[in-house]
Amino acid sequence: MFLAAVGLILFLLFLKLTLVIVPHQHAYIKERLGSFAGVLNSGWHILIPIADRIAYKHLLMEEVIDVPPQICITKDNVQVEVDGILYIRVLDPKLASYGIQDYKFASIQLAQTNMRSEVGKLDLDRTFVEREKINDAIIRSLDHASEPWGVKVVRYEIKNIIPPKTILVTMEKQMTAERDKRADIAHSEGERAARINHSEGEKLEAINLSEGEKQKRINEAAGNAAQIELVASATADGLREVAGAMQHPSGARAVQMRIVEDYIKQFGAVISQAQTSVVPVGLANIQGIMAGMSELLSKGQVVTPPPAPSKDA
């Protein structure tokens, strides 16, 4: 029983020393007696005890490396704190093992060095708007330098650019002034548009009122003209009727009676409104007036009634 247990232990120890299982997306570097003996890809592999050993283990997936913050000086001598993220991938496990001692540490140091160099070429304001340019420059430098290491720099991203507190206060004041400026411009543009709309409305209102007044006067003038025309036509018709009636003896007498009636009516109005008694100069003159008008009518002349006596007669 004891021997069986010892045998089992020795068998498990043998399996541990000889059997190696490599996970997916991993690569192991095998050394035999201290020399490179090959790359073990995913799967299981048999090692020679004591002679073979696993020297390095590499992850073939894309790795994310955090680049610590560092102080960089811009072109206008402003100190800013910059950090970033580095994305790399192992392409050749052998070079990654024997090309450099620690490719991750070397990539971080090279990224920081290039970051200081690129930030030093730009003013503070430009560092915030040209992040893509800085990232591309760092990637080109790292990619060229890491080629002998068997790794590929996929991309580099700047996380934060933090200027000093005094610069932050100044930038906040500048941003506030810029926002106030844009607000004033927007307000003035709104007032300008409102005044233009108001003046356009007043202009259209004045045009409409003038057009309405014009049309009103045209209509009134047309109505007055039509009225005058109708009155003139009616007066002309009446005069023609009177003239035609005066051609007959009965018509002449009717005209004579009409004139006498108007004369008596006016005479009565004078008497009723006078403060003193009004007496005709001679009542017999009425008969003479009637005879004179009869003679004028018989001759076809215009008959004009005598003037009414005044109130003070």
C-alpha positions in Angstrom: 0.0 0.0 0.0 2.8 2.3 0.9 4.6 1.5 -2.3 1.5 2.2 -4.4 1.2 5.6 -2.8 4.8 6.4 -3.4 4.5 5.2 -7.0 1.5 7.4 -7.6 3.3 10.4 -6.2 6.3 9.8 -8.4 4.0 9.4 -11.4 2.3 12.7 -10.7 5.6 14.4 -10.2 6.8 13.0 -13.5 3.7 14.3 -15.3 4.2 17.7 -13.8 7.8 17.8 -15.0 7.1 16.4 -18.5 3.6 17.4 -19.5 2.9 21.1 -20.2 -0.5 22.4 -21.3 -0.4 25.8 -23.1 -3.7 27.8 -22.9 -5.2 29.4 -26.0 -3.7 32.7 -27.1 -0.5 32.0 -25.1 3.0 31.0 -26.1 5.7 29.4 -24.0 9.5 29.5 -24.6 11.2 26.1 -24.1 14.9 25.9 -23.2 16.9 22.8 -23.2 20.0 22.8 -21.1 19.9 26.6 -21.1 19.5 27.1 -24.9 16.4 28.1 -26.9 14.6 24.9 -27.9 11.4 26.2 -29.4 8.1 28.0 -29.0 5.2 26.0 -27.5 1.8 27.1 -28.9 -1.6 26.3 -27.4 -2.1 22.6 -26.6 -0.2 19.9 -24.6 3.5 19.2 -24.9 6.0 16.7 -23.4 9.3 17.9 -21.9 12.4 16.0 -21.1 12.8 16.1 -17.3 15.8 18.0 -16.0 16.9 18.9 -19.5 13.9 21.0 -20.6 12.2 23.9 -18.9 9.7 26.7 -19.6 11.8 29.9 -19.6 9.2 32.5 -20.6 5.4 32.7 -20.9 3.8 35.3 -23.2 0.2 36.4 -23.8 -0.6 36.8 -27.5 -3.7 38.9 -27.0 -3.6 42.7 -27.1 -2.4 44.0 -23.7 -3.3 47.3 -22.1 -0.5 49.1 -20.2 -1.1 52.1 -18.0 1.5 54.8 -18.6 2.0 56.7 -15.2 1.5 60.5 -15.1 4.5 62.6 -15.7 5.4 66.3 -15.8 5.9 67.8 -19.4 6.9 71.4 -20.3 5.1 73.0 -23.2 6.6 75.3 -25.8 5.4 78.3 -23.8 7.0 77.0 -20.6 3.9 75.7 -18.8 4.2 72.5 -16.8 1.4 70.0 -17.4 0.8 66.6 -16.0 0.1 64.0 -18.7 -0.7 60.3 -18.5 -1.9 57.8 -21.1 -2.7 54.2 -22.1 -0.6 52.0 -24.3 -1.9 49.0 -26.3 0.6 46.5 -27.5 0.6 42.9 -28.8 3.3 40.2 -28.9 4.0 39.1 -32.5 7.2 37.1 -32.0 7.6 35.3 -28.6 11.2 34.5 -29.2 12.2 38.2 -29.8 10.0 39.3 -26.9 12.0 36.9 -24.7 15.5 37.5 -25.9 15.3 40.8 -27.8 14.8 42.9 -24.6 14.8 42.2 -20.9 11.3 43.6 -20.2 9.4 44.9 -23.2 6.5 46.3 -21.1 8.8 48.5 -19.0 10.7 49.6 -22.1 7.5 50.5 -23.9 6.3 52.6 -20.9 9.7 54.5 -20.7 9.8 55.1 -24.4 6.2 56.4 -24.5 6.9 58.8 -21.7 10.1 60.1 -23.4 8.3 60.7 -26.7 5.4 62.3 -24.8 7.7 64.9 -23.3 9.2 65.5 -26.7 5.9 66.0 -28.5 4.3 68.2 -25.8 7.4 70.4 -25.8 6.8 71.2 -29.5 3.3 72.7 -28.8 1.8 75.6 -26.9 -0.6 74.8 -24.0 -3.7 75.6 -26.0 -2.5 73.4 -28.9 -1.9 70.4 -26.6 -5.7 70.1 -25.9 -6.7 70.2 -29.5 -3.9 68.1 -31.1 -4.2 65.0 -29.0 -4.5 62.8 -32.2 -1.4 64.3 -33.6 0.6 63.6 -30.4 -0.8 60.0 -30.2 0.2 59.3 -33.8 3.7 60.6 -33.3 4.2 58.4 -30.2 2.9 55.4 -32.0 5.3 55.9 -34.9 8.2 56.2 -32.6 7.3 53.2 -30.4 6.5 51.0 -33.4 9.9 51.7 -35.0 11.7 51.1 -31.7 9.8 48.0 -30.7 10.2 46.1 -34.0 13.4 44.3 -32.7 11.5 43.3 -29.5 8.9 41.2 -31.4 6.0 43.4 -30.2 3.6 45.6 -32.1 2.3 49.0 -30.6 -1.3 49.0 -31.7 -2.2 52.5 -30.4 -1.6 55.1 -27.7 -4.2 57.3 -26.1 -3.7 60.3 -23.8 -6.0 60.1 -20.8 -5.5 63.4 -19.1 -3.7 66.7 -19.6 -3.7 68.6 -16.3 -2.2 72.1 -16.2 -1.4 74.0 -12.9 -4.2 75.4 -10.8 -3.2 79.0 -11.7 -3.5 78.2 -15.3 -6.9 76.5 -14.7 -8.2 79.6 -13.0 -7.1 81.7 -15.9 -8.6 79.3 -18.4 -11.9 79.3 -16.6 -12.0 83.1 -16.7 -11.2 83.1 -20.3 -13.9 80.5 -21.0 -16.4 82.6 -19.0 -15.5 85.7 -20.9 -15.9 83.8 -24.2 -19.3 82.5 -23.2 -20.4 86.0 -22.1 -19.2 87.3 -25.5 -21.2 84.6 -27.4 -24.2 85.4 -25.2 -24.0 89.1 -25.9 -23.6 88.4 -29.6 -26.6 86.1 -29.6 -28.7 88.6 -27.7 -27.7 91.5 -30.1 -28.5 89.3 -33.1 -31.9 88.5 -31.6 -32.7 92.2 -30.9 -31.5 93.0 -34.5 -33.8 90.4 -36.0 -36.7 91.6 -33.8 -36.2 95.2 -34.8 -36.0 94.2 -38.5 -39.2 92.1 -38.2 -41.0 95.0 -36.3 -40.0 97.5 -39.0 -41.0 95.2 -41.7 -44.4 94.8 -40.0 -44.8 98.6 -39.7 -43.8 99.0 -43.3 -46.4 96.4 -44.5 -49.0 98.0 -42.2 -48.4 101.5 -43.6 -48.5 100.1 -47.2 -51.8 98.3 -46.5 -53.3 101.4 -44.8 -52.3 103.7 -47.7 -53.7 101.2 -50.2 -56.9 101.1 -48.3 -57.1 104.9 -48.0 -56.4 105.2 -51.7 -59.1 102.7 -52.6 -61.5 104.5 -50.2 -60.9 107.8 -51.9 -61.2 106.3 -55.4 -64.5 104.7 -54.3 -65.7 108.0 -52.8 -64.7 110.0 -55.9 -66.4 107.5 -58.1 -69.6 107.7 -56.0 -69.6 111.5 -56.0 -69.0 111.5 -59.7 -71.9 109.1 -60.2 -74.1 111.2 -57.9 -73.2 114.4 -59.7 -73.9 112.7 -63.0 -77.3 111.4 -61.9 -78.3 114.8 -60.4 -77.2 116.6 -63.6 -79.0 114.1 -65.7 -82.2 114.4 -63.6 -81.9 118.2 -63.6 -81.5 118.2 -67.4 -84.5 115.9 -67.7 -86.6 118.1 -65.5 -85.6 121.2 -67.4 -86.5 119.6 -70.6 -89.8 118.6 -69.2 -90.5 122.1 -68.0 -89.4 123.6 -71.3 -91.7 121.2 -73.1 -94.6 122.0 -70.8 -94.1 125.8 -71.3 -94.8 125.4 -75.0 -98.6 124.9 -74.2 -100.8 127.6 -72.8 -101.9 125.5 -69.9 -98.2 124.8 -69.1 -97.3 128.5 -69.1 -100.2 129.3 -66.8 -99.0 126.4 -64.5 -95.5 127.9 -64.4 -96.9 131.3 -63.7 -99.0 129.9 -60.8 -95.9 128.1 -59.5 -93.8 131.3 -59.4 -96.6 133.2 -57.7 -96.9 130.5 -55.1 -93.2 130.6 -54.3 -93.3 134.4 -54.1 -96.3 134.3 -51.7 -94.6 131.6 -49.6 -91.4 133.6 -49.3 -93.4 136.8 -48.6 -95.2 134.9 -45.8 -92.0 133.7 -44.3 -90.6 137.3 -44.1 -93.8 138.5 -42.4 -93.7 135.7 -39.8 -90.1 136.3 -38.9 -90.2 140.2 -38.9 -90.2 142.1 -35.6 -92.1 145.0 -37.3 -95.2 145.1 -39.4 -94.5 144.6 -43.1 -96.9 146.2 -45.5 -96.5 145.9 -49.3 -95.8 149.1 -51.2 -98.9 148.5 -53.2 -101.2 145.5 -53.2 -102.2 146.6 -56.7 -98.6 145.8 -57.9 -99.3 142.1 -57.6 -101.8 142.3 -60.5 -99.2 144.2 -62.5 -96.6 141.5 -61.8 -98.9 138.8 -62.9 -99.7 140.7 -66.1 -95.9 141.2 -66.8 -95.1 137.6 -66.2 -98.0 136.5 -68.5 -96.5 138.7 -71.2 -93.0 137.3 -70.8 -94.3 133.8 -70.9 -96.3 134.5 -74.0 -93.1 135.8 -75.6 -91.0 132.8 -74.5 -88.7 134.7 -72.2 -87.3 133.6 -68.8 -89.5 134.6 -65.9 -87.6 135.7 -62.8 -89.7 136.3 -59.7 -89.4 139.7 -58.0 -87.2 139.8 -55.0 -88.9 139.3 -51.7 -89.3 142.4 -49.5 -86.7 142.7 -46.7 -87.5 142.4 -43.1 -86.9 146.2 -42.4 -89.2 147.4 -45.3 
